[in-house]
Every structure is written in structure tokens, then in C-alpha cells.
Amino acid sequence: FSAGPITVMAALNRVVGVTSVFFLYEDREARVTFDDDKTTVEALTQATTNAGYPSTLKQSQAKQE
């Protein structure tokens, strides 16, 4: 494991409302499940930025209902 993914996962897991974080090492991508009544995408991207790893939202291919 490199420091980057571990740092990103730790930063995201500290955000209130995050229920799970899965990091895809090959894609350099984190998949985050969170309660949108408790946090926002902006809070998640701010958490990774504050940890030294700026991020952006990538929409899921899964159909939202």
C-alpha cells in the first residue's frame, strides 16, 4: 500500500456520514458510500484536499432512482 490511498481512505472515513470507502488502486479511484443527510460531496472532496490529495466527483455508472 502506498501512503496516498491509505491517507485518502482515512480522510474520507473521518467525515461524519461516510459509511464505507473502497479504493480502486489501478484506477486511483475511491468509491464512497455516505448519508447525504449528514455530509456532502463538497465535504468529501475537501477532506481529500486537506489530506493533500485533491479529488473530483466522478458520476457512477449505476442508475440512480
C-alpha positions in Angstrom: 0.0 0.0 0.0 1.2 3.5 -0.8 0.7 6.4 1.6 -1.7 8.1 -0.9 -4.6 5.6 -0.8 -4.3 5.0 2.9 -4.3 8.7 3.6 -7.3 9.3 1.3 -9.3 6.4 2.9 -8.5 7.7 6.4 -9.6 11.3 5.5 -12.8 10.1 4.0 -13.6 7.7 6.8 -13.3 10.7 9.3 -16.2 12.6 7.5 -19.4 12.2 9.5 -21.9 10.3 7.4 -19.5 8.2 5.5 -20.4 4.5 5.8 -17.8 2.9 3.5 -14.8 3.7 1.4 -13.3 1.3 -1.2 -10.2 2.3 -3.0 -9.5 1.0 -6.6 -5.7 1.1 -6.8 -5.5 0.5 -10.5 -7.9 3.4 -11.3 -6.7 5.7 -8.5 -10.3 6.0 -7.6 -12.3 5.9 -4.3 -15.9 4.7 -4.1 -17.6 6.3 -1.1 -21.0 5.4 0.4 -22.4 8.2 2.5 -25.5 9.6 4.1 -26.3 12.7 2.1 -28.4 14.0 5.1 -25.1 14.1 7.1 -22.5 15.2 4.5 -22.0 16.5 1.0 -19.8 15.7 -2.0 -18.1 19.1 -1.3 -17.2 17.9 2.3 -15.7 14.7 0.9 -13.6 16.5 -1.8 -12.5 19.0 0.9 -11.4 16.1 3.2 -9.2 14.6 0.5 -7.8 18.1 -0.5 -7.0 18.8 3.2 -5.1 15.5 3.3 -3.0 16.6 0.3 -4.9 14.7 -2.4 -7.3 16.9 -4.3 -10.2 15.0 -5.8 -13.2 15.4 -8.1 -16.6 13.7 -8.3 -16.9 11.0 -11.0 -20.5 10.0 -11.6 -21.3 6.3 -11.1 -22.4 4.2 -14.0 -25.1 2.8 -11.7 -28.6 4.1 -12.3 -29.9 6.4 -9.6 -33.5 6.0 -8.5 
